[in-house]
Amino acid sequence: MGSKRERWKEKVMRALEIPGEVVLDLPRLVFTGNRQVRVENHRGVIAYSSQEVRVRVENGELVFQGEGLSLGAILPEELVVEGKIHSLTYREN
């Protein structure tokens, strides 16, 4: 986070005790073991197969790899990846 605007947002977030995902538009991930993950603040699905799901997020993408992966739900601000999740990689733009 190098820009003045981003640093300012971060200071406001801390001062007002607002969660980072709200102010900075960061993705929020909630895992249920290695079988399910809920992704909030996504920007859409880039690609998916039963071995890999790629999800666009602010400033990059999340790459889930595993077995039997599927999309359980896709809503404007939230999606669910289900299956046996082996790894998660964040690729920054």
Backbone hydrogen bonds, N-H to C=O, Kabsch-Sander energy under -0.5 kcal/mol:
donor,donor_aa,acceptor,acceptor_aa,energy
7,R,3,S,-2.2
8,W,4,K,-2.6
9,K,5,R,-2.6
10,E,6,E,-2.1
11,K,7,R,-2.1
12,V,8,W,-2.4
13,M,9,K,-2.6
14,R,10,E,-2.2
15,A,11,K,-2.6
16,L,12,V,-2.6
17,E,13,M,-0.7
17,E,14,R,-0.6
18,I,13,M,-2.2
22,V,19,P,-1.4
23,V,19,P,-1.5
24,L,20,G,-2.5
26,L,20,G,-0.6
28,R,40,E,-1.6
30,V,38,R,-2.2
31,F,29,L,-0.5
32,T,36,Q,-2.9
33,G,31,F,-0.6
35,R,32,T,-1.8
36,Q,32,T,-1.0
37,V,81,V,-2.2
38,R,30,V,-2.6
39,V,37,V,-0.5
39,V,79,L,-3.1
40,E,28,R,-3.1
40,E,38,R,-0.6
41,N,77,E,-2.3
43,R,56,R,-3.6
46,I,54,R,-2.6
47,A,54,R,-1.2
49,S,52,E,-2.7
53,V,64,F,-2.4
54,R,47,A,-3.2
55,V,62,L,-2.8
56,R,44,G,-3.0
57,V,60,G,-2.4
58,E,41,N,-0.5
60,G,57,V,-2.1
61,E,91,R,-2.3
62,L,55,V,-2.8
63,V,89,T,-2.9
64,F,53,V,-3.0
64,F,62,L,-0.5
65,Q,87,S,-2.4
66,G,51,Q,-2.1
67,E,84,K,-2.4
69,L,50,S,-2.8
70,S,82,E,-2.3
72,G,70,S,-0.7
72,G,80,V,-2.2
73,A,80,V,-0.8
75,L,78,E,-3.6
79,L,39,V,-2.0
80,V,73,A,-2.2
81,V,37,V,-2.7
82,E,70,S,-2.9
83,G,35,R,-2.0
84,K,67,E,-2.5
85,I,34,N,-3.6
85,I,83,G,-0.9
86,H,65,Q,-2.7
86,H,84,K,-0.6
87,S,65,Q,-2.0
89,T,63,V,-2.2
91,R,61,E,-3.0
91,R,89,T,-0.6
92,E,90,Y,-0.6
93,N,59,N,-2.6
